[in-house]
């Protein structure tokens, strides 16, 4: 049963909520967890979860410790865009990774890939908040949209790891505009070209 008021251990309630959420999301995935479950796990009143977080997605982002909000990254993507989506995605990736957050993003990616729990959480964020947005409005059935978005993600993730984490040459030394121009067609092909 959740306890009201100040916890006996005097600990940070918000941190306990985030830690409980991270455990539950890792075990059950995003859809399998409710805010009430998180409150029970953290031994706090459910109203306190709502006090600190705007909803489950907000809590999920805190649990994964994202250095950037995926919603902001793709905020202006028009779902009716039939062509040019690969260029849009490549531009968004370059805007994010060529900015002042590059070191934080690289560190986040390194630590996430080294942790099974964090990788599982990141996969849920990528699937729910990024890939679903990238595929939204594409003229295919749900299964094909999901497949195309995942294939596009292989290009983006591989590019990010090669350029910013491993620093594979000559990709790492390309000017940002040149790197973007090379990434865009590969992403576009997976999103819109006929599949083999």
Rosetta constraint file for C-alpha pairs under 8 A:
AtomPair CA 1 CA 40 HARMONIC 6.52 0.50
AtomPair CA 1 CA 43 HARMONIC 7.11 0.50
AtomPair CA 2 CA 39 HARMONIC 6.97 0.50
AtomPair CA 2 CA 40 HARMONIC 5.44 0.50
AtomPair CA 2 CA 42 HARMONIC 7.98 0.50
AtomPair CA 2 CA 43 HARMONIC 4.59 0.50
AtomPair CA 2 CA 44 HARMONIC 5.02 0.50
AtomPair CA 2 CA 45 HARMONIC 5.55 0.50
AtomPair CA 2 CA 46 HARMONIC 7.98 0.50
AtomPair CA 3 CA 7 HARMONIC 7.34 0.50
AtomPair CA 3 CA 43 HARMONIC 5.84 0.50
AtomPair CA 3 CA 44 HARMONIC 5.48 0.50
AtomPair CA 3 CA 45 HARMONIC 6.28 0.50
AtomPair CA 4 CA 44 HARMONIC 6.29 0.50
AtomPair CA 4 CA 45 HARMONIC 5.64 0.50
AtomPair CA 5 CA 44 HARMONIC 7.95 0.50
AtomPair CA 6 CA 10 HARMONIC 6.74 0.50
AtomPair CA 7 CA 11 HARMONIC 6.75 0.50
AtomPair CA 7 CA 13 HARMONIC 7.52 0.50
AtomPair CA 7 CA 44 HARMONIC 7.74 0.50
AtomPair CA 11 CA 16 HARMONIC 7.68 0.50
AtomPair CA 12 CA 16 HARMONIC 6.33 0.50
AtomPair CA 13 CA 17 HARMONIC 6.18 0.50
AtomPair CA 13 CA 42 HARMONIC 7.88 0.50
AtomPair CA 13 CA 44 HARMONIC 7.55 0.50
AtomPair CA 14 CA 18 HARMONIC 6.29 0.50
AtomPair CA 14 CA 49 HARMONIC 7.89 0.50
AtomPair CA 14 CA 52 HARMONIC 6.84 0.50
AtomPair CA 15 CA 19 HARMONIC 6.10 0.50
AtomPair CA 16 CA 20 HARMONIC 6.03 0.50
AtomPair CA 16 CA 42 HARMONIC 5.60 0.50
AtomPair CA 17 CA 21 HARMONIC 6.06 0.50
AtomPair CA 17 CA 38 HARMONIC 6.63 0.50
AtomPair CA 17 CA 39 HARMONIC 6.80 0.50
AtomPair CA 17 CA 41 HARMONIC 7.90 0.50
AtomPair CA 17 CA 42 HARMONIC 5.24 0.50
AtomPair CA 17 CA 44 HARMONIC 7.92 0.50
AtomPair CA 17 CA 49 HARMONIC 7.00 0.50
AtomPair CA 18 CA 22 HARMONIC 6.09 0.50
AtomPair CA 18 CA 59 HARMONIC 6.98 0.50
AtomPair CA 18 CA 62 HARMONIC 6.57 0.50
AtomPair CA 18 CA 63 HARMONIC 5.24 0.50
AtomPair CA 19 CA 23 HARMONIC 6.37 0.50
AtomPair CA 19 CA 42 HARMONIC 7.87 0.50
AtomPair CA 19 CA 63 HARMONIC 6.81 0.50
AtomPair CA 20 CA 24 HARMONIC 6.26 0.50
AtomPair CA 20 CA 38 HARMONIC 5.93 0.50
AtomPair CA 20 CA 41 HARMONIC 5.72 0.50
AtomPair CA 20 CA 42 HARMONIC 5.48 0.50
AtomPair CA 21 CA 25 HARMONIC 5.87 0.50
AtomPair CA 21 CA 38 HARMONIC 5.46 0.50
AtomPair CA 21 CA 59 HARMONIC 7.36 0.50
AtomPair CA 21 CA 60 HARMONIC 7.21 0.50
AtomPair CA 21 CA 63 HARMONIC 6.20 0.50
AtomPair CA 22 CA 26 HARMONIC 6.01 0.50
AtomPair CA 22 CA 60 HARMONIC 7.53 0.50
AtomPair CA 22 CA 63 HARMONIC 4.88 0.50
AtomPair CA 22 CA 64 HARMONIC 6.96 0.50
AtomPair CA 22 CA 121 HARMONIC 7.86 0.50
AtomPair CA 23 CA 27 HARMONIC 6.26 0.50
AtomPair CA 24 CA 28 HARMONIC 5.83 0.50
AtomPair CA 24 CA 29 HARMONIC 7.37 0.50
AtomPair CA 24 CA 33 HARMONIC 6.56 0.50
AtomPair CA 24 CA 38 HARMONIC 7.26 0.50
AtomPair CA 25 CA 29 HARMONIC 4.59 0.50
AtomPair CA 25 CA 30 HARMONIC 5.51 0.50
AtomPair CA 25 CA 32 HARMONIC 7.57 0.50
AtomPair CA 25 CA 33 HARMONIC 6.41 0.50
AtomPair CA 25 CA 60 HARMONIC 7.68 0.50
AtomPair CA 25 CA 121 HARMONIC 6.79 0.50
AtomPair CA 26 CA 117 HARMONIC 5.65 0.50
AtomPair CA 26 CA 118 HARMONIC 7.57 0.50
AtomPair CA 26 CA 120 HARMONIC 6.22 0.50
AtomPair CA 26 CA 121 HARMONIC 5.87 0.50
AtomPair CA 28 CA 32 HARMONIC 5.10 0.50
AtomPair CA 28 CA 33 HARMONIC 6.45 0.50
AtomPair CA 29 CA 33 HARMONIC 6.84 0.50
AtomPair CA 29 CA 121 HARMONIC 7.49 0.50
AtomPair CA 29 CA 124 HARMONIC 7.06 0.50
AtomPair CA 30 CA 60 HARMONIC 7.63 0.50
AtomPair CA 30 CA 124 HARMONIC 6.77 0.50
AtomPair CA 33 CA 37 HARMONIC 6.54 0.50
AtomPair CA 33 CA 38 HARMONIC 7.43 0.50
AtomPair CA 34 CA 38 HARMONIC 6.53 0.50
AtomPair CA 34 CA 56 HARMONIC 7.60 0.50
AtomPair CA 35 CA 39 HARMONIC 6.24 0.50
AtomPair CA 35 CA 46 HARMONIC 7.05 0.50
AtomPair CA 35 CA 49 HARMONIC 7.07 0.50
AtomPair CA 35 CA 55 HARMONIC 7.99 0.50
AtomPair CA 35 CA 56 HARMONIC 6.61 0.50
AtomPair CA 36 CA 40 HARMONIC 6.23 0.50
AtomPair CA 36 CA 46 HARMONIC 5.69 0.50
AtomPair CA 37 CA 41 HARMONIC 6.12 0.50
AtomPair CA 38 CA 42 HARMONIC 6.07 0.50
AtomPair CA 38 CA 49 HARMONIC 7.97 0.50
AtomPair CA 39 CA 43 HARMONIC 5.80 0.50
AtomPair CA 39 CA 44 HARMONIC 5.16 0.50
AtomPair CA 39 CA 45 HARMONIC 6.04 0.50
AtomPair CA 39 CA 46 HARMONIC 5.10 0.50
AtomPair CA 39 CA 48 HARMONIC 7.90 0.50
AtomPair CA 39 CA 49 HARMONIC 6.50 0.50
AtomPair CA 40 CA 44 HARMONIC 6.40 0.50
AtomPair CA 40 CA 45 HARMONIC 7.68 0.50
AtomPair CA 40 CA 46 HARMONIC 7.73 0.50
AtomPair CA 44 CA 48 HARMONIC 6.70 0.50
AtomPair CA 44 CA 49 HARMONIC 7.82 0.50
AtomPair CA 45 CA 49 HARMONIC 7.30 0.50
AtomPair CA 46 CA 50 HARMONIC 6.81 0.50
AtomPair CA 47 CA 51 HARMONIC 6.14 0.50
AtomPair CA 48 CA 52 HARMONIC 6.40 0.50
AtomPair CA 49 CA 53 HARMONIC 6.01 0.50
AtomPair CA 50 CA 54 HARMONIC 6.21 0.50
AtomPair CA 50 CA 55 HARMONIC 6.76 0.50
AtomPair CA 53 CA 58 HARMONIC 5.82 0.50
AtomPair CA 53 CA 59 HARMONIC 5.73 0.50
AtomPair CA 54 CA 58 HARMONIC 5.75 0.50
AtomPair CA 54 CA 59 HARMONIC 7.51 0.50
AtomPair CA 55 CA 59 HARMONIC 6.35 0.50
AtomPair CA 56 CA 60 HARMONIC 5.93 0.50
AtomPair CA 57 CA 61 HARMONIC 6.16 0.50
AtomPair CA 58 CA 62 HARMONIC 6.40 0.50
AtomPair CA 59 CA 63 HARMONIC 6.12 0.50
AtomPair CA 60 CA 64 HARMONIC 6.25 0.50
AtomPair CA 61 CA 65 HARMONIC 5.96 0.50
AtomPair CA 61 CA 66 HARMONIC 5.92 0.50
AtomPair CA 61 CA 69 HARMONIC 7.84 0.50
AtomPair CA 61 CA 125 HARMONIC 7.70 0.50
AtomPair CA 62 CA 66 HARMONIC 6.86 0.50
AtomPair CA 64 CA 118 HARMONIC 6.63 0.50
AtomPair CA 64 CA 121 HARMONIC 6.16 0.50
AtomPair CA 64 CA 122 HARMONIC 6.61 0.50
AtomPair CA 66 CA 108 HARMONIC 7.76 0.50
AtomPair CA 67 CA 101 HARMONIC 7.78 0.50
AtomPair CA 67 CA 104 HARMONIC 6.89 0.50
AtomPair CA 67 CA 105 HARMONIC 6.32 0.50
AtomPair CA 67 CA 108 HARMONIC 7.33 0.50
AtomPair CA 68 CA 72 HARMONIC 7.93 0.50
AtomPair CA 68 CA 73 HARMONIC 7.86 0.50
AtomPair CA 69 CA 73 HARMONIC 6.52 0.50
AtomPair CA 70 CA 74 HARMONIC 6.54 0.50
AtomPair CA 70 CA 129 HARMONIC 6.26 0.50
AtomPair CA 70 CA 130 HARMONIC 6.09 0.50
AtomPair CA 71 CA 75 HARMONIC 5.68 0.50
AtomPair CA 71 CA 129 HARMONIC 6.68 0.50
AtomPair CA 71 CA 130 HARMONIC 7.45 0.50
AtomPair CA 73 CA 92 HARMONIC 6.27 0.50
AtomPair CA 73 CA 96 HARMONIC 7.71 0.50
AtomPair CA 74 CA 89 HARMONIC 7.88 0.50
AtomPair CA 74 CA 92 HARMONIC 7.21 0.50
AtomPair CA 74 CA 130 HARMONIC 7.57 0.50
AtomPair CA 74 CA 133 HARMONIC 7.30 0.50
AtomPair CA 74 CA 134 HARMONIC 7.78 0.50
AtomPair CA 77 CA 81 HARMONIC 7.90 0.50
AtomPair CA 77 CA 85 HARMONIC 8.00 0.50
AtomPair CA 77 CA 88 HARMONIC 7.44 0.50
AtomPair CA 77 CA 133 HARMONIC 7.96 0.50
AtomPair CA 77 CA 134 HARMONIC 7.72 0.50
AtomPair CA 79 CA 133 HARMONIC 7.94 0.50
AtomPair CA 79 CA 135 HARMONIC 7.94 0.50
AtomPair CA 79 CA 136 HARMONIC 5.45 0.50
AtomPair CA 79 CA 137 HARMONIC 4.68 0.50
AtomPair CA 79 CA 138 HARMONIC 7.34 0.50
AtomPair CA 80 CA 137 HARMONIC 5.72 0.50
AtomPair CA 80 CA 138 HARMONIC 7.61 0.50
AtomPair CA 81 CA 85 HARMONIC 6.72 0.50
AtomPair CA 81 CA 137 HARMONIC 7.75 0.50
AtomPair CA 82 CA 138 HARMONIC 7.03 0.50
AtomPair CA 83 CA 188 HARMONIC 7.78 0.50
AtomPair CA 83 CA 192 HARMONIC 7.43 0.50
AtomPair CA 84 CA 88 HARMONIC 6.32 0.50
AtomPair CA 84 CA 188 HARMONIC 6.91 0.50
AtomPair CA 85 CA 89 HARMONIC 6.16 0.50
AtomPair CA 85 CA 134 HARMONIC 7.77 0.50
AtomPair CA 85 CA 188 HARMONIC 6.20 0.50
AtomPair CA 85 CA 191 HARMONIC 7.67 0.50
AtomPair CA 86 CA 90 HARMONIC 6.04 0.50
AtomPair CA 86 CA 184 HARMONIC 4.85 0.50
AtomPair CA 86 CA 185 HARMONIC 6.28 0.50
AtomPair CA 86 CA 186 HARMONIC 7.40 0.50
AtomPair CA 86 CA 187 HARMONIC 4.71 0.50
AtomPair CA 86 CA 188 HARMONIC 3.88 0.50
AtomPair CA 86 CA 189 HARMONIC 7.65 0.50
AtomPair CA 86 CA 191 HARMONIC 7.21 0.50
AtomPair CA 87 CA 91 HARMONIC 6.03 0.50
AtomPair CA 87 CA 180 HARMONIC 7.82 0.50
AtomPair CA 87 CA 181 HARMONIC 7.72 0.50
AtomPair CA 87 CA 184 HARMONIC 4.55 0.50
AtomPair CA 87 CA 185 HARMONIC 7.08 0.50
AtomPair CA 87 CA 187 HARMONIC 7.69 0.50
AtomPair CA 87 CA 188 HARMONIC 6.96 0.50
AtomPair CA 88 CA 92 HARMONIC 6.20 0.50
AtomPair CA 88 CA 184 HARMONIC 7.74 0.50
AtomPair CA 89 CA 93 HARMONIC 6.17 0.50
AtomPair CA 89 CA 134 HARMONIC 7.76 0.50
AtomPair CA 89 CA 184 HARMONIC 7.28 0.50
AtomPair CA 89 CA 187 HARMONIC 7.65 0.50
AtomPair CA 90 CA 94 HARMONIC 6.22 0.50
AtomPair CA 90 CA 156 HARMONIC 7.71 0.50
AtomPair CA 90 CA 180 HARMONIC 5.62 0.50
AtomPair CA 90 CA 181 HARMONIC 7.89 0.50
AtomPair CA 90 CA 183 HARMONIC 6.05 0.50
AtomPair CA 90 CA 184 HARMONIC 5.12 0.50
AtomPair CA 90 CA 187 HARMONIC 7.49 0.50
AtomPair CA 91 CA 95 HARMONIC 6.06 0.50
AtomPair CA 91 CA 180 HARMONIC 6.25 0.50
AtomPair CA 91 CA 184 HARMONIC 7.84 0.50
AtomPair CA 92 CA 96 HARMONIC 6.24 0.50
AtomPair CA 93 CA 97 HARMONIC 6.06 0.50
AtomPair CA 93 CA 156 HARMONIC 7.81 0.50
AtomPair CA 94 CA 98 HARMONIC 5.52 0.50
AtomPair CA 94 CA 176 HARMONIC 6.89 0.50
AtomPair CA 94 CA 180 HARMONIC 6.54 0.50
AtomPair CA 95 CA 99 HARMONIC 6.18 0.50
AtomPair CA 96 CA 101 HARMONIC 7.24 0.50
AtomPair CA 96 CA 102 HARMONIC 7.52 0.50
AtomPair CA 97 CA 101 HARMONIC 6.79 0.50
AtomPair CA 97 CA 102 HARMONIC 5.11 0.50
AtomPair CA 97 CA 105 HARMONIC 7.40 0.50
AtomPair CA 97 CA 164 HARMONIC 7.99 0.50
AtomPair CA 98 CA 102 HARMONIC 6.21 0.50
AtomPair CA 98 CA 176 HARMONIC 7.38 0.50
AtomPair CA 101 CA 105 HARMONIC 5.96 0.50
AtomPair CA 102 CA 106 HARMONIC 6.08 0.50
AtomPair CA 102 CA 164 HARMONIC 7.93 0.50
AtomPair CA 103 CA 107 HARMONIC 6.17 0.50
AtomPair CA 104 CA 108 HARMONIC 6.02 0.50
AtomPair CA 105 CA 109 HARMONIC 6.11 0.50
AtomPair CA 106 CA 110 HARMONIC 6.17 0.50
AtomPair CA 106 CA 164 HARMONIC 6.69 0.50
AtomPair CA 106 CA 165 HARMONIC 5.99 0.50
AtomPair CA 107 CA 111 HARMONIC 6.17 0.50
AtomPair CA 108 CA 112 HARMONIC 5.94 0.50
AtomPair CA 109 CA 113 HARMONIC 6.04 0.50
AtomPair CA 110 CA 114 HARMONIC 6.37 0.50
AtomPair CA 110 CA 165 HARMONIC 7.59 0.50
AtomPair CA 111 CA 115 HARMONIC 6.56 0.50
AtomPair CA 112 CA 116 HARMONIC 7.76 0.50
AtomPair CA 112 CA 118 HARMONIC 5.16 0.50
AtomPair CA 112 CA 119 HARMONIC 5.44 0.50
AtomPair CA 112 CA 122 HARMONIC 7.64 0.50
AtomPair CA 113 CA 118 HARMONIC 7.40 0.50
AtomPair CA 113 CA 119 HARMONIC 5.74 0.50
AtomPair CA 114 CA 119 HARMONIC 7.77 0.50
AtomPair CA 115 CA 119 HARMONIC 5.96 0.50
AtomPair CA 116 CA 120 HARMONIC 6.18 0.50
AtomPair CA 117 CA 121 HARMONIC 6.34 0.50
AtomPair CA 118 CA 122 HARMONIC 5.99 0.50
AtomPair CA 119 CA 123 HARMONIC 6.06 0.50
AtomPair CA 120 CA 124 HARMONIC 6.52 0.50
AtomPair CA 121 CA 125 HARMONIC 6.45 0.50
AtomPair CA 122 CA 126 HARMONIC 6.06 0.50
AtomPair CA 123 CA 127 HARMONIC 6.03 0.50
AtomPair CA 124 CA 128 HARMONIC 5.93 0.50
AtomPair CA 125 CA 129 HARMONIC 5.48 0.50
AtomPair CA 125 CA 130 HARMONIC 7.06 0.50
AtomPair CA 126 CA 130 HARMONIC 4.95 0.50
AtomPair CA 126 CA 131 HARMONIC 5.98 0.50
AtomPair CA 127 CA 131 HARMONIC 5.04 0.50
AtomPair CA 127 CA 132 HARMONIC 6.27 0.50
AtomPair CA 128 CA 132 HARMONIC 5.68 0.50
AtomPair CA 128 CA 133 HARMONIC 7.97 0.50
AtomPair CA 129 CA 133 HARMONIC 6.36 0.50
AtomPair CA 130 CA 134 HARMONIC 6.16 0.50
AtomPair CA 131 CA 135 HARMONIC 6.06 0.50
AtomPair CA 131 CA 146 HARMONIC 7.41 0.50
AtomPair CA 131 CA 149 HARMONIC 5.42 0.50
AtomPair CA 131 CA 150 HARMONIC 6.87 0.50
AtomPair CA 131 CA 153 HARMONIC 7.58 0.50
AtomPair CA 132 CA 136 HARMONIC 5.89 0.50
AtomPair CA 132 CA 146 HARMONIC 7.26 0.50
AtomPair CA 132 CA 149 HARMONIC 7.46 0.50
AtomPair CA 134 CA 149 HARMONIC 6.54 0.50
AtomPair CA 135 CA 145 HARMONIC 5.55 0.50
AtomPair CA 135 CA 146 HARMONIC 6.89 0.50
AtomPair CA 135 CA 148 HARMONIC 7.43 0.50
AtomPair CA 135 CA 149 HARMONIC 5.64 0.50
AtomPair CA 135 CA 191 HARMONIC 7.57 0.50
AtomPair CA 136 CA 145 HARMONIC 7.73 0.50
AtomPair CA 138 CA 145 HARMONIC 6.59 0.50
AtomPair CA 138 CA 191 HARMONIC 7.99 0.50
AtomPair CA 138 CA 192 HARMONIC 7.99 0.50
AtomPair CA 140 CA 144 HARMONIC 5.86 0.50
AtomPair CA 140 CA 145 HARMONIC 5.81 0.50
AtomPair CA 141 CA 145 HARMONIC 6.18 0.50
AtomPair CA 142 CA 146 HARMONIC 6.15 0.50
AtomPair CA 143 CA 147 HARMONIC 6.21 0.50
AtomPair CA 144 CA 148 HARMONIC 6.00 0.50
AtomPair CA 145 CA 149 HARMONIC 6.11 0.50
AtomPair CA 145 CA 191 HARMONIC 7.95 0.50
AtomPair CA 146 CA 150 HARMONIC 6.17 0.50
AtomPair CA 147 CA 151 HARMONIC 6.16 0.50
AtomPair CA 148 CA 152 HARMONIC 6.17 0.50
AtomPair CA 148 CA 190 HARMONIC 5.57 0.50
AtomPair CA 148 CA 191 HARMONIC 5.17 0.50
AtomPair CA 148 CA 192 HARMONIC 7.97 0.50
AtomPair CA 149 CA 153 HARMONIC 6.16 0.50
AtomPair CA 149 CA 190 HARMONIC 7.42 0.50
AtomPair CA 149 CA 191 HARMONIC 6.40 0.50
AtomPair CA 150 CA 154 HARMONIC 6.49 0.50
AtomPair CA 151 CA 155 HARMONIC 6.97 0.50
AtomPair CA 151 CA 190 HARMONIC 5.91 0.50
AtomPair CA 151 CA 191 HARMONIC 7.85 0.50
AtomPair CA 152 CA 156 HARMONIC 6.52 0.50
AtomPair CA 152 CA 186 HARMONIC 7.55 0.50
AtomPair CA 152 CA 187 HARMONIC 4.88 0.50
AtomPair CA 152 CA 188 HARMONIC 7.58 0.50
AtomPair CA 152 CA 190 HARMONIC 5.32 0.50
AtomPair CA 152 CA 191 HARMONIC 6.45 0.50
AtomPair CA 153 CA 157 HARMONIC 5.84 0.50
AtomPair CA 153 CA 187 HARMONIC 7.80 0.50
AtomPair CA 154 CA 158 HARMONIC 5.85 0.50
AtomPair CA 155 CA 159 HARMONIC 5.97 0.50
AtomPair CA 155 CA 183 HARMONIC 7.54 0.50
AtomPair CA 155 CA 186 HARMONIC 6.80 0.50
AtomPair CA 155 CA 187 HARMONIC 6.31 0.50
AtomPair CA 156 CA 160 HARMONIC 6.11 0.50
AtomPair CA 156 CA 183 HARMONIC 7.57 0.50
AtomPair CA 156 CA 187 HARMONIC 7.35 0.50
AtomPair CA 157 CA 161 HARMONIC 6.12 0.50
AtomPair CA 158 CA 162 HARMONIC 6.01 0.50
AtomPair CA 159 CA 163 HARMONIC 5.93 0.50
AtomPair CA 159 CA 183 HARMONIC 7.57 0.50
AtomPair CA 160 CA 164 HARMONIC 5.56 0.50
AtomPair CA 160 CA 165 HARMONIC 6.98 0.50
AtomPair CA 161 CA 165 HARMONIC 4.79 0.50
AtomPair CA 161 CA 166 HARMONIC 5.90 0.50
AtomPair CA 161 CA 167 HARMONIC 7.62 0.50
AtomPair CA 162 CA 166 HARMONIC 5.11 0.50
AtomPair CA 162 CA 167 HARMONIC 5.53 0.50
AtomPair CA 162 CA 168 HARMONIC 5.15 0.50
AtomPair CA 162 CA 171 HARMONIC 7.14 0.50
AtomPair CA 162 CA 172 HARMONIC 7.23 0.50
AtomPair CA 163 CA 167 HARMONIC 4.67 0.50
AtomPair CA 163 CA 168 HARMONIC 5.78 0.50
AtomPair CA 163 CA 169 HARMONIC 7.80 0.50
AtomPair CA 163 CA 171 HARMONIC 5.60 0.50
AtomPair CA 163 CA 172 HARMONIC 4.40 0.50
AtomPair CA 164 CA 172 HARMONIC 6.76 0.50
AtomPair CA 167 CA 171 HARMONIC 7.38 0.50
AtomPair CA 167 CA 172 HARMONIC 4.98 0.50
AtomPair CA 168 CA 172 HARMONIC 5.53 0.50
AtomPair CA 169 CA 173 HARMONIC 6.46 0.50
AtomPair CA 170 CA 174 HARMONIC 6.56 0.50
AtomPair CA 171 CA 179 HARMONIC 7.19 0.50
AtomPair CA 174 CA 178 HARMONIC 6.16 0.50
AtomPair CA 174 CA 179 HARMONIC 5.74 0.50
AtomPair CA 175 CA 179 HARMONIC 6.17 0.50
AtomPair CA 176 CA 180 HARMONIC 6.05 0.50
AtomPair CA 177 CA 181 HARMONIC 6.15 0.50
AtomPair CA 178 CA 182 HARMONIC 6.31 0.50
AtomPair CA 179 CA 183 HARMONIC 6.21 0.50
AtomPair CA 180 CA 184 HARMONIC 6.04 0.50
AtomPair CA 181 CA 185 HARMONIC 7.37 0.50
AtomPair CA 182 CA 186 HARMONIC 7.43 0.50
AtomPair CA 183 CA 187 HARMONIC 6.49 0.50
AtomPair CA 184 CA 188 HARMONIC 6.06 0.50
AtomPair CA 185 CA 189 HARMONIC 5.95 0.50
AtomPair CA 186 CA 190 HARMONIC 6.61 0.50
AtomPair CA 187 CA 191 HARMONIC 6.39 0.50
AtomPair CA 188 CA 192 HARMONIC 5.96 0.50
AtomPair CA 188 CA 193 HARMONIC 7.39 0.50
AtomPair CA 189 CA 193 HARMONIC 4.81 0.50
AtomPair CA 190 CA 195 HARMONIC 7.69 0.50
